């Protein structure tokens, strides 16, 4: 029954293709981040979180 339903509506293949594309991209990005060496984070690790300028709201007393 499912096979008959899938053959009659060709647009149902697009969500399946999209799901496999998402899984492929997600897995690739995940593995790339998890397998990255710690030395490659050294440059980002030394960046300051703030630039030292305090920004205050105008409505604050």
Backbone as numpy.savetxt, mean C-alpha at the origin, in Angstrom:
# Nx Ny Nz CAx CAy CAz Cx Cy Cz
-23.53 -25.13 -12.01 -24.34 -23.95 -12.01 -23.48 -22.68 -12.01
-22.43 -22.68 -11.20 -21.54 -21.52 -11.15 -20.82 -21.34 -12.48
-20.39 -22.42 -13.07 -19.69 -22.34 -14.35 -20.61 -21.78 -15.43
-21.85 -22.20 -15.43 -22.82 -21.69 -16.39 -23.07 -20.20 -16.18
-23.16 -19.79 -14.93 -23.37 -18.37 -14.61 -22.17 -17.53 -15.05
-20.96 -18.05 -14.81 -19.75 -17.31 -15.17 -19.58 -17.20 -16.68
-20.01 -18.21 -17.45 -19.85 -18.15 -18.89 -20.85 -17.20 -19.54
-21.98 -16.98 -18.89 -22.98 -16.08 -19.46 -22.67 -14.61 -19.20
-21.89 -14.30 -18.19 -21.58 -12.91 -17.87 -20.06 -12.72 -17.88
-19.52 -12.20 -18.97 -18.07 -12.04 -19.06 -17.50 -10.97 -18.14
-18.32 -10.06 -17.63 -17.82 -9.01 -16.76 -17.47 -9.53 -15.37
-17.89 -10.73 -15.01 -17.55 -11.29 -13.71 -16.09 -11.71 -13.64
-15.42 -11.79 -14.75 -14.00 -12.12 -14.74 -13.14 -10.97 -14.28
-13.63 -9.74 -14.44 -12.83 -8.58 -14.05 -12.55 -8.51 -12.55
-13.52 -8.78 -11.68 -13.18 -8.77 -10.25 -12.16 -9.83 -9.86
-12.19 -10.97 -10.52 -11.22 -12.02 -10.23 -9.83 -11.60 -10.68
-9.74 -11.00 -11.85 -8.46 -10.49 -12.34 -7.94 -9.40 -11.42
-8.83 -8.52 -10.98 -8.44 -7.43 -10.09 -7.97 -7.98 -8.74
-8.63 -9.01 -8.23 -8.21 -9.61 -6.97 -6.81 -10.19 -7.09
-6.53 -10.92 -8.16 -5.19 -11.48 -8.34 -4.15 -10.39 -8.53
-4.51 -9.32 -9.21 -3.59 -8.20 -9.38 -3.28 -7.55 -8.03
-4.30 -7.35 -7.20 -4.09 -6.78 -5.88 -3.21 -7.67 -5.02
-3.50 -8.98 -5.02 -2.70 -9.90 -4.21 -1.25 -9.91 -4.67
-1.02 -9.86 -5.97 0.34 -9.84 -6.51 1.08 -8.58 -6.09
0.45 -7.42 -6.24 1.11 -6.16 -5.89 1.33 -6.08 -4.38
0.32 -6.47 -3.59 0.45 -6.43 -2.14 1.59 -7.33 -1.67
1.65 -8.54 -2.20 2.71 -9.47 -1.81 4.07 -8.96 -2.21
4.17 -8.37 -3.39 5.45 -7.83 -3.86 5.93 -6.71 -2.95
5.05 -5.78 -2.63 5.43 -4.65 -1.77 5.76 -5.15 -0.37
4.96 -6.07 0.16 5.21 -6.61 1.49 6.57 -7.30 1.57
6.86 -8.16 0.60 8.14 -8.85 0.61 9.31 -7.90 0.42
9.12 -6.89 -0.41 10.19 -5.93 -0.63 10.52 -5.15 0.64
9.49 -4.79 1.40 9.71 -4.06 2.65 10.30 -4.99 3.71
9.78 -6.20 3.83 10.24 -7.10 4.87 11.66 -7.63 4.62
12.05 -7.74 3.38 13.37 -8.27 3.06 14.42 -7.18 2.89
14.04 -5.96 3.09 14.97 -4.84 2.95 15.98 -4.86 4.09
17.20 -4.55 3.79 18.26 -4.54 4.79 18.10 -3.32 5.69
18.51 -3.49 6.93 18.38 -2.39 7.89 19.26 -1.20 7.53
20.33 -1.42 6.81 21.21 -0.31 6.46 20.54 0.65 5.48
19.55 0.19 4.75 18.88 1.07 3.80 17.94 2.05 4.50
17.65 1.80 5.77 16.80 2.72 6.54 17.62 3.79 7.26
18.92 3.76 7.18 19.77 4.68 7.93 19.51 6.13 7.53
19.32 6.40 6.26 19.10 7.78 5.83 17.77 8.32 6.35
16.73 7.53 6.28 15.43 7.96 6.77 15.40 8.01 8.29
16.20 7.19 8.93 16.24 7.14 10.38 16.81 8.42 10.97
17.71 9.07 10.25 18.36 10.27 10.77 17.59 11.55 10.46
16.50 11.47 9.73 15.72 12.66 9.42 14.97 13.14 10.66
14.92 14.45 10.87 14.18 14.95 12.04 12.67 14.85 11.79
11.93 14.62 12.86 10.48 14.57 12.75 9.88 15.97 12.67
10.56 16.92 13.29 10.11 18.32 13.25 11.28 19.19 12.85
10.96 20.37 12.34 12.03 21.28 11.92 12.41 22.29 13.01
11.77 22.21 14.16 12.12 23.10 15.26 11.24 24.33 15.36
10.50 24.65 14.31 9.60 25.80 14.35 8.29 25.40 14.99
7.92 26.13 16.05 6.64 25.86 16.67 5.56 26.61 15.92
4.56 25.90 15.52 3.44 26.49 14.81 2.27 26.52 15.78
1.79 27.74 16.07 0.68 27.85 17.00 -0.56 28.26 16.22
-1.69 27.92 16.78 -2.95 28.30 16.16 -3.23 29.76 16.42
-3.91 30.42 15.50 -4.18 31.84 15.63 -5.20 32.13 16.73
-6.10 31.22 16.99 -7.12 31.46 17.99 -6.65 31.10 19.40
-5.44 30.61 19.54 -4.93 30.30 20.88 -4.47 31.58 21.56
-4.68 31.68 22.89 -4.29 32.93 23.59 -2.80 33.07 23.74
